[in-house]
Amino acid sequence: MRAARGRWPLLLFFWTLGLASMALDTAEARAGEKTESFAGQFLVASERMGDPRFDQTIVYMVEHNEEGAMGLIVNVPMGEVPFEALFERLGIDDRKAKGGISVFYGGPVDPGRGFFLHSTDVMIEGSQTVGKDVALTTVPGMLSVVSQGKGPAHSVFALGYAGWAPKQLESELARDDWFVIPADKSLLFAEDPAKSWNRAAARRGTDL
């Protein structure tokens, strides 16, 4: 089940942040079973969403199969973190780092883990393509690359993720808690995430 969405101050994330690599389950659906996968698409909270912790959220779906589902919320920014403070906490010696990075709330599961959703123009060891021209990187090396101004043209750095047990997402979709629309970069890497949900909701009638 999904864990409760946290409201802790951003500082707490500095002390809990861990960028350990997370292996994604890529097992195919069992023979004879047909699972419609929403990986690479947006899962958008509807007006019927009964959980206020997911109110007006947009989730980029990383994986969805008979084993469950995983995605990252991409429209809830938490603030900007200076690279210097972040690296000091992580024990990374990188004196070339300048400025800071915007941190997004990726979901309630494992909030101490960092995820980069990014365009595929820059890939490092550990980067995985998860959608059209979209990649996921969970290793801290990407953080150093971005801090040096050599990162992807577009990226979202998120803490935590949203996860569903087998058939849980299907049940929530049946209750009309969510609806699905095609993903695109204008929403995934939006300049003004506060407006993203209204833009996504407006597409429901045209994209389904």
N, C-alpha and C positions, 0 to 999 in steps of 0.2 A: 504494500500500500504506500501511497505517497506520504512523505513526512510533512509535518507542519511547516509552513513557510515562516522563516525567521524574520525578526525585526531588530536584530542586534545592531549596534553601531558598527560602522565600517572598520573601526580599529580592531575589533575582535577578529575580523577576517585576517588581518596582518599576522596575528599570533597563531592562527590555526591553518594558514595557507600551506598546502602541500601540493606540489605539482607532480606527484607520482604518476607514471604512465598508466593509463587504464586501457586494457585490451577489450576491444569490442567483439561481442559474440557474432560470428558470421555464419552460423549453422543454417543450412537450408531447411525449408519446411519439410516435415516428414511426408513420405510417399503417400499419396491419396488425399492430402490435405491442401486446401487452397486458401492462402492467406493474402488478402489484399494489403500490400505494404504501402504505408504513407511516408516512408523514408524519403528525404529530399523535398518534402512538402511542408506547408505551414499548418499547424494545428492551432486554431483560434478559439479562444473562450467565447461562448455565445452569451447572449443576455440571460439565458437560463442557467448559467453557471451557478451552482448552489454553494460553492466553496469560495468565500471572499478572499482567500489567500491566492487564488488564481484569477481574480477578477480582471478582465480586460488584458489578459496576457496573450502573447503570440509565441508559440513554441516551434522552433525549427527541428523537425524530426530527423534524428540521426539514424535510428534503427527501429524497425517494426516487423516482427514476425510472430510465429506461434509461441515463442519463448517470452514474449513481452515487448516492451517498447521503451525507447529512450529519446529524449530531446533536450534542447536548451532554450530557455526563455530569452528572447532577444530584444525586448522592448522595456526592460526595467533597469535603467542605469542607477548605480548606487553612489557614484562619485569618482573622483580622480585620485589615484595613488601615486606618489613620487616614486620613480624607479629606485632612487637611492635608499629609501626606507624599505622598499620591498626586497631589494637585493640583500640589504643588511640582515633582514630577518631570515632570508633563505640561505645565507652563507655564501652568496655568489659574489666573487671578486670581479667586478666589471666597472672599471673607472671611466669607461667611455659612455656610460649611460647618462642621458640627459632628459630632463623633463619628467613627465609622468604618463600614466595610462588610465583610460576610463575603464572602470570595472562594472560589469553587469551582474545582476542576480540571475543565475542560470537555472535555479530550481532548488527545491528543499533537500534533495538527497546529496549527501557528501559535500557540504558547503565549504570544506577546506581544500577542495580539489579544483584546479584551474583548467579551463578549456579555451582553446582558440578556435573559433570558426573564422575562416578566412578565404580569400580568393586564392586561386591555384597558381598565381604568378610566382609565388615563393613557396617552395616546399623544402622541408628538411627531413632528416631521418626520423621516422615516427609519424610523419604526416600521412593522413589517409583521405582519399577522395570519398565524399559522402553524398554528393549531389552534383548537378550540372555546374561546373566551374566553382565548386565549393569544397573546401577541405576542412578536416578536423585535426588539430594537433594538441596532444595532451602532455608533451614533454617540455621541460623548462627551457630548452634551447631556443625555442621560438621567442620567449620573453627577451632573451639577450639580443636576438636579431632585431626585434622591433625597437628595443631601447637604443640601438645604434642607428636608427633611421633606415634600416635595410629590410624592413618587413614587407608583408604583402600590401598591395594597394588598398585593400579593404579587409577589416578584421573586427571581430567582437571578442573581447576577453571576458569570460564569464566564470563565476564561482558557483559550484554546485550544478545539479542537473535535475530534470524531471524524469521519473521512471514509473513504469506500470508493470504489474504482474501479468501473466498470461490471461488474456481475455478481459482484463480490467479496462483497457482503453476502449474496446469494442462496446462494453457495457455503458461507459460514459458517453460514447457517441450515440448509442441508442436512446439515451436520456436527453439528447440534444444539449449536453454540456459544452460540446465543442463542434466546430465544423472545420472542414479541410479545404484549403485553397492552394493553388500552385505557388511555390516559393519564387521570389525574385529578389534581386540585389537591392532594389530601391527600398524594400521593407527590411530585408535582412541586415543591411548596413545603412540604416536610415540616419540622416543628419539630425532629425528631430524625432527621436523614438516616442515622445509623448503623444504624437499624432498618429503613430503607426496603427493602433488598434482601430481607430475610426476609419482609416484608409482600408484596412483589411476587411472590416465589417461591410464596407460599401461594395466590396467585390463579391460578396457571398452569392448574390443573385446572378452574377455574370460569369463567374468562374466555375460554378458547380455544374 
